[in-house]
Amino acid sequence: MKHSLFTYWVIEAFKGHADLDGDRVLTFNELEQYLKTNVPWAAQIAVERPQNPAILNAAAGKDFKLPLRAIVLADLIDDIAEQIDLQMRMENFKQIGVSDFTSGTNKMFDPSYGTLSNWVSNRLREVLTKKARANRSGYKVISENALREILMSKGITPEDLGTEKTKSIKIGGAEIPLLVDGQMTLFGNAGISLRTNLLDTQGKSDVGQAGGVAMLSVTEIGMTNVSGKFAISSSPQTQRPPVTEPGIGLVSAQRVNDAIQLRREQEKPHPITDASLPFKVWFEVRPLNSTNVEYKKRDIEIVGNNCYLPLSMGEEYRIMVQNNSRNEIFARILVDGLNTLSQKEMTEAKGAYIEATHPESEGDYVVAPRASLSDARAWVMKSGITSAIEGFYDANFKNDKLHRFRIVDADQSAASRRNYTEQLGIITIGLFRAESKNTRSTATGMGPDERTRLKEYTGNNAPGGMMVVYNIRYMTPEMLREVTAK
């Protein structure tokens, strides 16, 4: 980047990587510690010469405190990946494992974070995989399933990372020299802090850290199991000057307003009950393998901002969405954290590792892929049309297939077979305005494939801002009675 080593690490410190305690404020002591750790290390490896920063007039910096500036979450993950990739290349590590990001302050998996924590860790794996290929670094990123199975087999919990238990863990006979231990913390209406520690499994010590602060978009907030409506409009919102959000810094005024509105929606009944919305969502059910039996509407139960759908073992269900607005809309529909539409992926797990597909390749369609409201392939719903989503679709426009939604034991679900268990029992529906391209005890299993035919969208629109998000929890009637009794 044509910077001196010292300047490079000062810039990285101000990005937030030097915020060692994760309080979103960079202090003089943290800056000093970060520079004295990284500059000599990089100088010795990169140019084989000593370079040691010296602090002049340290007393002048004792009151220095720099609040970190929030950036887009995807950009923050890319910044973190850049630091990890640099560490891998300079130290010549051969493989790395990224553990699932924990949430809150106690290394737990807080359910209020929804799919967001898993999406962040998975996105980090994918970005690292692409960087390893682009830089021809030669290191490998261990797949989510492979690392999870290794840690579980040895009884290693998030609290054990970096302890004696993780020393000399292996995959395929080769030791895993480096683990990424990530934590995330939500704050304010839409702020999130990410911290990662690079753990040397041999020396059981931290060999680096990276992190920063991001301002979540409304779709990312929707991944935290919040339901609500906002900015219902067929046209993009007018751009306004940025505003200062406490603890976050300068951010888009519209992003702040949308986040505040969506948080307020948590105090209101679930949006599925709002008769003023031009969209209607309901669910229909029939017995398993009863193709000659008509689907029947299933009643839901609303408790505050929570919506519950009772479903029993051996039932099939479908999701109904009616667009009564005057415009076409886009819908991203996830079941157990998996997209109902197949989509192309630029990385794929091969054996125990993740590999990036060739940059010029379009990738392969994957059925029921792990996805988020930000990147899931979307359905197009025309004005005045009622759409029935009956299962997971392999939409490749050649040999389209449908795997119907059916209620099965949790360990037999489509998600659990991929070790994606955090979102079992949750249906997420995000409805987006169309904009010009130029501007848990039960779960859902996949039935046998059936031939179907989907029409490819060839219009000039793409998903724009999200107008409403529905998160629906489904469970057996017995469980529902226990939940609502509490």
N, C-alpha and C positions, 0 to 999 in steps of 0.2 A: 504493500500500500504506500510505499515511499515515505513512511514515517521512520523516525528513529525508534529503537526499542522502547525507550523511556516514554516518548510521546504516544506510541501505540497503547501502552498499558495505562497511561493516564486517561486516554479516551475510553478504553474498556471499563475503567473504574467508574467514570462518570455515567456510563450506560446503566450502571446498577450492579455490575458483577462484584464490586468491592463492598457491597452492603452485607457484611458478614453475618449480622444478626437478623437480617430480614425485616427490619423495622421501617423500611422505605426511606431512610434518611442516611446519607453518606457523611460520616464524621471524619475528622482529621486523623484520628488513630486508625480507623479502618482503611483510609487511603494510604497511610504510611505502611501499614502491615501488608496491604495488597501489593504495593510497588516493591517493597523489600523482598517479597516472596517471588514475584514473577519476573522482574527485570533481571536479577542475577541468574535465575534459572534459564531464561530465554537466551541471554548473552553467552552462557557457557555452552549451551547446546548448538545455537545457531552460528556463532562466530568463534567459539572456543576462546573467548577472552573475558576477563572479569569486568563486570560493570555493576557498581553498587550505588544506589541513590543515597544522597546525603541530605539530611534535614537541617536546614539553616533557620535559626530563629523559631524553634518549635513553639515557643510561648505564644507567638502571633496566631497560631492555628488552633488554639485550644477551644475557641468558641465557634469554629467552622462547622456548619451543618448545611448540607445541600439536599433538599427534598428531591427525590427521584422523579423524573418526568415519565408519565405513562405513555406507552406506545401500543400499537396494534398487537394482539396476542400472537398471531402467526409470525410477526416480525420478531417478537421477543423469543419465541421458540427457535427461530433461525439464528438469532444472536447467541443463544445458549449452545446450539449445535456447533456454531463456528468455534467457540472456545473449546468444546470437547474434541472436535475434529483436529484442532491445532495441537492439543495435548497428545492425541493418538499418533499424529504424524511425527511430532518432535521426539517423543519417547519410543516410537516404533513399536507400540502395542499391537498385537495381532487380532484381538477380539475384545468386544465390550458388551456388557449386558445393561439394559435400561430397566430398572424395576418400576412397577406401577407407582405413579405419584400418589403420596398420601395427602390427606386434606386436614386442615386445621393445624393445631400446634402440637398434638400428641401422637403423631404418626399413626393416625387412624384413617379409615375410609368412611368419611361422613356421607351418609346417603343424600344429604341436601345438596351435594355437589353433582348429583346425577351422573351423566355420562361425561361431564367435562374433564374430570381428572384422568379417566382412561384415554380420552381423546388426546389430551396434552402429551401423555407419555408415548402413545402410539405415533403421534405426529413427530415427536422428537426422534423416534427410531427411524421413521421414513426419511426425515431430512438428513440424519447422519448417514443412512445408507446411500442416499444420492450424492452426498459430499464425498464419501469414500470412493465412489465410482468416478466422480468428476475429477477428483484430485489424484486418482490412481494410487491411493494410499495403501492398498493391500490388506487393510483390516476388515474384519467381518462384524456385523451387528447381529447378536443373538435374537432369534424370534421371541415374541411375547410368550407363546405357549411353551417353548423349550425352556426358557428361563424360569417361568412360573413352576413348571413341573420339577425342575432341579431344586428350587428353593423349598417347595412343598415336601419333596421327598426327604429332605434333610431337616425338616421342621424349622426352617429359617423364616422368621417374621420380619416386618419392617424394622422393629426395634433391634434386631440382630445384625443388620447390615453394618459392616465395618468392624465387627467383633471377631473373636476367635472362630465362631461358627462359619464365617464366610472365607476362612483361609483355605486356599488350595482347592476351591471347588472347580470341578471339571465338566466339560461337555465334549463328548466324542473322544475322550482320552486326553484332551488338551485343556490346560488350566485357563480359567477366565481371569485375566490379570486386573481387569478394571470393571467396577460396577458404578452405575449412576444412581444415586439416592436422591429422589426429588420430592419436594414438599410444595403445596400450594395453599394459599390463604386468601379467602374472599374478604373484602372490607368495603364499607360504604355502600352505595347503590349498585356499583358495577366495577369496582376495582379488584384486581387480583395480583398477588405477589407470588412469584415463582422463585424457588431456590433449589439449586442442585449442588451436590457434593460428589466429587469423583473419588471413589474409594479404592485404594490399592489393596487387593485381597492378600497379597504376599506380606506387605508390611503392616496391614490393617490400619492404614492411616489415610488422611485426606491428602490427595495430590493436586487438588484444584477445586475451584468453586465458580459458579456462574449463576446469574439470575437477574431479576429486574421486576418492573411493574408494568401492568397492562390495563387498559380500559376495555372491558368486555363490550362486544356488540350485543344488540338485542337478541339475535339468534343464539349467541353464546350463552346469554342469560337463560334463554329457553331450554338449554341443555341441562340446567340445574333443577329441572322438574318444576319450574314456575309455569303457571298457566295465566293467560290474560290477553287483552286486545289493546291496540294502540295504533295511531296514525292510519286509520282506515281511509285510504284514498287510492284512486286509480293512477295518480301521478306522483313523481318523485317530490320529496320535500325541498322547499327553498333553502339554499345554503345560507347560513348565518355565520358571523364571526365566532371564533372559538371562545370558550369561557373557561374560567379557572374553577376546577372541581377540587374541594379540600382534600388533601392527601394524595391527589393524583396529578394536578397540574393543568396545563392548557389542553382542552379536548374539544371535540365538535359539540356545539350547543345542542344539535338535534340528538346526538348520541346520549348526552346527559338527560335531556327531556324524556326520551324514549325509555331510558333505564329507570328513571324516577317513576314514570307512569306505570311501567310493568311491575315494579315493586309494589306500587299502590294497589295494583290489581290483585295481589295476594290477599288483600283484606276483603275482597269482594267474592261473591259466588263464582263458581267455575264458569268460564265463558261459554261452555256448551249449553248453558241454560239461558243465554242472552238472546231474547227474541228480536232485538233490534239489529243483530248482525245479519248481513246478507248471505251468510254461509250457515249451513246446517250439517251437523255431524251426528250420526247415530250408528248403532251396531245391530246386526242381524245374525241369528244363530239357527243351526239345524243339527240333527244327529250325525255322527261320523259316518262316512261312506253311504250317505242317503241322497244320491244324486237326483232321485225322483221326488224328493221332499222339498217343499218351498222353505226358504229362509223366513224366519219370523223375528220381528223387532224385539230386542231384549231391553228391559228397563234398567236404568242406571240409578245409582244412589249418590247424591251430592251432600258432602259435609264440608261447609265453608268453601275453600278454594280447591278442595280435593274431589275428584270424580272417580267413582268405583264402578267397575263392570263385573257382575257375577257370571262366571263361566265354570262349567263342570267338566270333569274328565270325560273324554269321548265325544266332545262336541266340536263342531266346526263353526267358525264365525267369519264374518266379513265386515269391512269398514266402509260405511257409506258417507260420501261427501257430496253435498248439493251446493252448487254455485249459483246463487240468485242475484249476484251483482251484474252490472252491465258490461263487465270486462272479463276476459279470460284471466285466470290466476294460475300460479304454480303451487304445487303441494309437495312437501317432503314428508314422507310417512315412514316412521321407524317402529319396529316391533322388537322388543327386548334389545334395543340398541342396534338392530340390523336393518339395513335399508330394504324396503319391499321391492325395489327395482334393482336388478343387477347393474353393475357399473364397472367401468374400466379402472384398473389400478396400476400405478406406475412402480409399485414395489410388490413383491410377493415372497412368501416364505418358501424356501427350498430346503428341505431337511430341517436342520436346527438353526438356520440363518435366514436373514432377509436379504434379498437381492433386488437391486434396481433394474428395471427393464431398460432397454436401450433408449436413449433420449429421443430417437426418431421413431420409436415404436409407439403404436396407439395403445398398447396394452391389451389384456384379455378381459372379457366380461366375467365377473365373479358374482355368483348367486348369493343373495343375503349377506352382503359384505358389511363389516363394521363401518358405521358412518356417523356423521353429525349433521345437525341442522344447517351447518355452514357449508358443507361440501357434498351432501347427498345428491344423487341424481334425482331430478324432480319429475312429478307427473304434471301434465298440462290439462287443465280443466276449463272447458269452454263455458261461456255464459249460458245460464238456464239449463245446464246439464247436470244430471245426477250420476256420480261415478261410484262403482262398486270395486273395492280393492279386496280380493278374495284370498290372497296369499302372497308368497314370495315369487316374483316373476323373473324368469330368465329372458330378458328382452334384448335379443341380439339381432332382431329383424330378419332372421333367416329361419331358425327353428325355435320360435318362441315357445316357452313352457311355463306352466303354472304349478306351484307346489302350495296346496291349500293350507290355510291356517287351521291347525287342530290342537286342542288342549291335551297335553301329555304331562307326565311326571317331569319335574324340573331337570333331572339329570339326563332326560332324553330329548331335551329341547334343541332347536337349531343353534341357539346361542351357547348353551353349555357344552355342546360338542366341540365348540371352538374355544372353550375355557372363558367365554365372555359371560360371566354370571352376575355382574353388578347391576344390570338393568332388566333382569328377569321380571316379568309381570308388569311391564310399562309399555304403553303405546303412546308415541309422540307424533303429533300432527302439526306441522308448521305451514301456514298459508301465506304466500308471498305475492305482492303485486307484480304484474308483468311490466317490464321496462325494456326499452330498446337495447339491443346488444351494443349499441354504440353509446349509450349513456352509462315374586319369589316362590312359594311351594308348588305353584303351577307355572307353566311356561308354554310357549308356542312352539310346536314342532312342525316339520314340513311333511306334507303328504306326498305320495308318489307323483312323479311329474305327469302333467296332462298337457296335450298340445293346445295352444291358444294362439291368438293373433293380435298383436298390438300395432297400432299405426304410428309411424315415426313422425315426430313434430318437425316441420320444416319452416315454421314462422320466423319472424325477425325479432321476437321478444326473448327475454331471459328472466330468471327470478330476480326481483329487485328487493325492496325492503319488506320485512316480514310484518304482516298486518295482525295476525292472531296466532297464538300457540296453545295447543291443547295437550296436556299430559294426563293420561287416563291410566289408572291402576286396575288391573284385572286379577281376580282371584276366585277361589271356590266360594259358594254361598256360605259355607261354614266359617271360613276365614273372615269373610266380610262381616258376619254377625259379631265375631270377636273384635274386629277392628273398630267398627262403629259403636260397639258397646263401651269402648274406652273413651 
